[in-house]
Amino acid sequence: MVELTLIRHGQAQTGARDEASYDSLSDLGHQQAQWLGETLRGGVPFDRII
């Protein structure tokens, strides 16, 4: 069986006023990124990363 894992960026800030802050993460986005990092460090095996 094939297993496909899709990983997306965390939640972004809303109401960005300029391009520099357009893609910054919200507090929740930072928490999501932290959780993902901990999960991946836990040894999630990948055969291929594209």
DRENTORKOL-3810 file (N, C-alpha, C; in nm, 4 decimals):
REM DRENTORKOL-3810
@n.u->0.0843; n.v->-0.1172; n.w->0.0000; ca.u->0.0000; ca.v->0.0000; ca.w->0.0000; c.u->0.0897; c.v->0.1248; c.w->0.0000
@n.u->0.0499; n.v->0.2239; n.w->-0.0759; ca.u->0.1228; ca.v->0.3504; ca.w->-0.0848; c.u->0.0651; c.v->0.4482; c.w->0.0171
@n.u->0.1546; n.v->0.5171; n.w->0.0876; ca.u->0.1116; ca.v->0.6209; ca.w->0.1809; c.u->0.1731; c.v->0.7527; c.w->0.1364
@n.u->0.0899; n.v->0.8525; n.w->0.1199; ca.u->0.1337; ca.v->0.9847; ca.w->0.0758; c.u->0.1131; c.v->1.0830; c.w->0.1906
@n.u->0.2185; n.v->1.1538; n.w->0.2277; ca.u->0.2105; ca.v->1.2530; ca.w->0.3344; c.u->0.2268; c.v->1.3913; c.w->0.2736
@n.u->0.1288; n.v->1.4769; n.w->0.2962; ca.u->0.1351; ca.v->1.6153; ca.w->0.2485; c.u->0.1548; c.v->1.7056; c.w->0.3694
@n.u->0.2526; n.v->1.7943; n.w->0.3606; ca.u->0.2799; ca.v->1.8877; ca.w->0.4697; c.u->0.2688; c.v->2.0290; c.w->0.4150
@n.u->0.1954; n.v->2.1090; n.w->0.4859; ca.u->0.1697; ca.v->2.2457; ca.w->0.4442; c.u->0.2217; c.v->2.3416; c.w->0.5500
@n.u->0.2410; n.v->2.4652; n.w->0.5133; ca.u->0.2860; ca.v->2.5657; ca.w->0.6098; c.u->0.1811; c.v->2.5863; c.w->0.7181
@n.u->0.2226; n.v->2.6447; n.w->0.8282; ca.u->0.1296; ca.v->2.6755; ca.w->0.9364; c.u->0.0427; c.v->2.7956; c.w->0.9021
@n.u->-0.0505; n.v->2.8235; n.w->0.9904; ca.u->-0.1443; ca.v->2.9343; ca.w->0.9688; c.u->-0.0694; c.v->3.0676; c.w->0.9613
@n.u->-0.1021; n.v->3.1465; n.w->0.8613; ca.u->-0.0370; ca.v->3.2768; ca.w->0.8415; c.u->-0.1133; c.v->3.3870; c.w->0.9147
@n.u->-0.0453; n.v->3.4985; n.w->0.9363; ca.u->-0.1081; ca.v->3.6176; ca.w->0.9942; c.u->-0.2150; c.v->3.6687; c.w->0.8983
@n.u->-0.3176; n.v->3.7277; n.w->0.9526; ca.u->-0.4171; ca.v->3.7933; ca.w->0.8683; c.u->-0.3962; c.v->3.9435; c.w->0.8774
@n.u->-0.4359; n.v->4.0122; n.w->0.7750; ca.u->-0.4275; ca.v->4.1582; ca.w->0.7757; c.u->-0.2868; c.v->4.2126; c.w->0.7589
@n.u->-0.2023; n.v->4.1419; n.w->0.6856; ca.u->-0.0656; ca.v->4.1910; ca.w->0.6629; c.u->-0.0710; c.v->4.3244; c.w->0.5895
@n.u->0.0102; n.v->4.4193; n.w->0.6342; ca.u->0.0082; ca.v->4.5533; ca.w->0.5755; c.u->0.1129; c.v->4.5729; c.w->0.4666
@n.u->0.2151; n.v->4.4892; n.w->0.4668; ca.u->0.3190; ca.v->4.5032; ca.w->0.3654; c.u->0.3712; c.v->4.3650; c.w->0.3265
@n.u->0.4506; n.v->4.3625; n.w->0.2213; ca.u->0.5007; ca.v->4.2350; ca.w->0.1690; c.u->0.5905; c.v->4.1629; c.w->0.2690
@n.u->0.6636; n.v->4.2369; n.w->0.3509; ca.u->0.7552; ca.v->4.1755; ca.w->0.4480; c.u->0.6804; c.v->4.0920; c.w->0.5517
@n.u->0.5607; n.v->4.1333; n.w->0.5893; ca.u->0.4850; ca.v->4.0590; ca.w->0.6903; c.u->0.3763; c.v->3.9713; c.w->0.6294
@n.u->0.3705; n.v->3.9653; n.w->0.4979; ca.u->0.2637; ca.v->3.8920; ca.w->0.4293; c.u->0.2599; c.v->3.7448; c.w->0.4668
@n.u->0.3751; n.v->3.6794; n.w->0.4705; ca.u->0.3786; ca.v->3.5355; ca.w->0.4955; c.u->0.4219; c.v->3.4982; c.w->0.6366
@n.u->0.4207; n.v->3.5906; n.w->0.7295; ca.u->0.4619; ca.v->3.5549; ca.w->0.8649; c.u->0.3546; c.v->3.4681; c.w->0.9303
@n.u->0.3984; n.v->3.3827; n.w->1.0221; ca.u->0.3061; ca.v->3.2908; ca.w->1.0876; c.u->0.2350; c.v->3.3575; c.w->1.2044
@n.u->0.1115; n.v->3.3149; n.w->1.2273; ca.u->0.0379; ca.v->3.3587; ca.w->1.3457; c.u->0.0906; c.v->3.2795; c.w->1.4656
@n.u->0.0424; n.v->3.3115; n.w->1.5847; ca.u->0.0815; ca.v->3.2338; ca.w->1.7030; c.u->0.0457; c.v->3.0869; c.w->1.6841
@n.u->-0.0736; n.v->3.0618; n.w->1.6303; ca.u->-0.1140; ca.v->2.9238; ca.w->1.6036; c.u->-0.0214; c.v->2.8601; c.w->1.5008
@n.u->0.0166; n.v->2.9344; n.w->1.3984; ca.u->0.1077; ca.v->2.8829; ca.w->1.2963; c.u->0.2418; c.v->2.8414; c.w->1.3546
@n.u->0.2929; n.v->2.9200; n.w->1.4506; ca.u->0.4180; ca.v->2.8838; ca.w->1.5185; c.u->0.4000; c.v->2.7558; c.w->1.6000
@n.u->0.2868; n.v->2.7412; n.w->1.6660; ca.u->0.2584; ca.v->2.6192; ca.w->1.7420; c.u->0.2487; c.v->2.4992; c.w->1.6481
@n.u->0.1848; n.v->2.5175; n.w->1.5328; ca.u->0.1728; ca.v->2.4093; ca.w->1.4355; c.u->0.3098; c.v->2.3670; c.w->1.3835
@n.u->0.3970; n.v->2.4638; n.w->1.3552; ca.u->0.5316; ca.v->2.4333; ca.w->1.3071; c.u->0.6115; c.v->2.3595; c.w->1.4142
@n.u->0.5975; n.v->2.4015; n.w->1.5386; ca.u->0.6660; ca.v->2.3341; ca.w->1.6500; c.u->0.6194; c.v->2.1889; c.w->1.6599
@n.u->0.4888; n.v->2.1672; n.w->1.6556; ca.u->0.4324; ca.v->2.0329; ca.w->1.6634; c.u->0.4833; c.v->1.9460; c.w->1.5487
@n.u->0.4843; n.v->1.9998; n.w->1.4281; ca.u->0.5311; ca.v->1.9233; ca.w->1.3127; c.u->0.6779; c.v->1.8857; c.w->1.3285
@n.u->0.7605; n.v->1.9801; n.w->1.3726; ca.u->0.9020; ca.v->1.9514; ca.w->1.3937; c.u->0.9229; c.v->1.8402; c.w->1.4947
@n.u->0.8487; n.v->1.8447; n.w->1.6047; ca.u->0.8594; ca.v->1.7399; ca.w->1.7066; c.u->0.8152; c.v->1.6054; c.w->1.6508
@n.u->0.7094; n.v->1.6060; n.w->1.5720; ca.u->0.6600; ca.v->1.4819; ca.w->1.5123; c.u->0.7622; c.v->1.4232; c.w->1.4159
@n.u->0.8196; n.v->1.5064; n.w->1.3306; ca.u->0.9182; ca.v->1.4575; ca.w->1.2335; c.u->1.0464; c.v->1.4115; c.w->1.3025
@n.u->1.0874; n.v->1.4807; n.w->1.4080; ca.u->1.2063; ca.v->1.4401; ca.w->1.4836; c.u->1.1854; c.v->1.3054; c.w->1.5515
@n.u->1.0598; n.v->1.2706; n.w->1.5740; ca.u->1.0268; ca.v->1.1437; ca.w->1.6386; c.u->1.0535; c.v->1.0231; c.w->1.5512
@n.u->1.0965; n.v->1.0442; n.w->1.4282; ca.u->1.1356; ca.v->0.9327; ca.w->1.3433; c.u->1.0327; c.v->0.8909; c.w->1.2399
@n.u->0.9586; n.v->0.9839; n.w->1.1867; ca.u->0.8648; ca.v->0.9513; ca.w->1.0796; c.u->0.9468; c.v->0.9106; c.w->0.9569
@n.u->0.9302; n.v->0.7870; n.w->0.9096; ca.u->1.0114; ca.v->0.7416; ca.w->0.7960; c.u->0.9531; c.v->0.7872; c.w->0.6616
@n.u->1.0400; n.v->0.8342; n.w->0.5738; ca.u->1.0007; ca.v->0.8705; ca.w->0.4383; c.u->1.0910; c.v->0.7963; c.w->0.3411
@n.u->1.0328; n.v->0.7345; n.w->0.2399; ca.u->1.1117; ca.v->0.6707; ca.w->0.1346; c.u->1.1611; c.v->0.7742; c.w->0.0348
@n.u->1.0811; n.v->0.8777; n.w->0.0152; ca.u->1.1129; ca.v->0.9778; ca.w->-0.0865; c.u->1.0535; c.v->1.1116; c.w->-0.0445
@n.u->1.1290; n.v->1.2188; n.w->-0.0657; ca.u->1.0797; ca.v->1.3542; ca.w->-0.0395; c.u->1.0936; c.v->1.4335; c.w->-0.1681
@n.u->0.9840; n.v->1.4946; n.w->-0.2096; ca.u->0.9834; ca.v->1.5696; ca.w->-0.3361; c.u->0.9563; c.v->1.7153; c.w->-0.3058
END
